[in-house]
């Protein structure tokens, strides 16, 4: 992101606007998506025939998936609190969140809850999220400048 020139002085972008606003909205969309997948997984586990399956998912795999998704949803809430309070720790916590997202995706693939293609596709937002959080001038200025 480039700096903006206002009345002869250069001002770097700051605040939850622009791409940072889109990033914040997408975090919420991804959390709702994960919550929806968790509910759907529990429903399908209760009646596998709803998904054209004839057997249940092993309990350890199901628990890893459900607990992992719920953890990521709760962590998203924590990220929102940190970001809206403009805490410096929001930056590192966003990076940790995205790394954990990929770790969970790979672990879900290993236990058979996610396909290889699904794992790669679902990892893309985390990779882009890490890149954005670490590269963005707006993110750096919004979460490191005094209020």
N, C-alpha and C positions, 0 to 999 in steps of 0.2 A: 504494500500500500504506500502511496506517496503522500507527502505532506501537502497541506492546503495553504495557499497564500491568501491572507486576509488583510487588506489595507496596508500592504507593504511588509507585513511580518509573516513568518512561516509558522503554521500551527499544525502539529501532527494530529491525526484523527483520534478522537477519544470518546468514550461513552458506548453504551450498548445500542448501537445504530449500525446501519450498513450490513456488511457481511457478518459482523458479530451478532447482530440481531437474528439473521438467518441461521447462524450456527446455534444460537440459544433455542430457537423454535425447533430446529431439527433434533436437538437433544430431547426435547419433549415428545416429538413425534416418534423417535426411536424408543423412548421409554414406554409410551402407550402401545407401540407395536410389540415390544417384548412382553408387556403385561397381557396383551391379547393372545400371544402365542402360548403363554403359560396357562391361561384359562383353557384355551383350546386343547392343549396337551393333557390337562387334567380331565377334561370331558371325554376325550378320545380314550384315555387310559381306563376310564370307567366303563366305556362301551366301545371296544376296538372296531366293531362292525361299522360304526359311523364313518370310519376312514377306510373301509374296505379291508381291514386287518382281521386276523383270526386269533391273535394272541396279544397278551399284555406286554408292555415294555418292562424290562427288569427294574425292580424298585430302586436299586442304586443309581441307575442311569436316569430314571425319572426324577429322583431327588436332586441329583447334580444339576439337572436342567432347570427344575423349578426353583431351587434355592439360588442358583446362579442368576437366573433372570430377575428374581425378586431383589437380590442384592444390587444388581445393576439399576433397577428402577429406584430403589432407595438411595443409591449413590447419586443418581441424577437429581434427586431432591436436594441432597447435600450440595451438589454443584450449583444448583440454582440459588441456594442461600448464600454460598460463598461469592457467586458472581454478582448478585443483586446488592450485596453488602460491599462489593468491590474490594474483596480481600486479595492480597497478593498470593495467598495459598491457592486461589482459584486456578492459577496457571498450572502448577504442578499437579493438582488434583485432577484437572482435566486430562493431563497426559497419563496419569496413573489409571484413570477411568478407561481410557481408550486401550491402553495396554492390557488391562484386565479383561476388557471386552474380547479382544483377540484370544487371550488365554482361555477364556470360557468357550469361545467358538471352537477352538482347536480341541479342547477337552470333550465338548459335546460331540464333535466328529469322531473322536477316538472311541467313545462309548456307543456310537451308532445312533445318536439323536440328530445328527446333521450330516448332510451329504458333503462331499468334497467341494462341489460347485457352490453349494449354499454357504459353506464356510468361507470360500474365497469372496463371494459376492457380499456377504454380510460383514466381512472384514474391511471392505472398502471405506465405509464411513469412518471407521476408527482410524485408518491410515490417513485419510484426508483431515480428520479432526486433529490428530497429533501435529501434522504439518501446519495446519492453520494456526493452532494455538501457539506453536513455537515460532512461526514466521511472521505473524501479524503485528504490525506497529500498533494498530488500534488495541489489540488484546494487551500488549505490553504497557501502553500508556494508560489504559482504563484500569488495569489491576495493580499498577505499581506507583501511580501518581497519588500524592496526598489529595484528599477530597476537599 
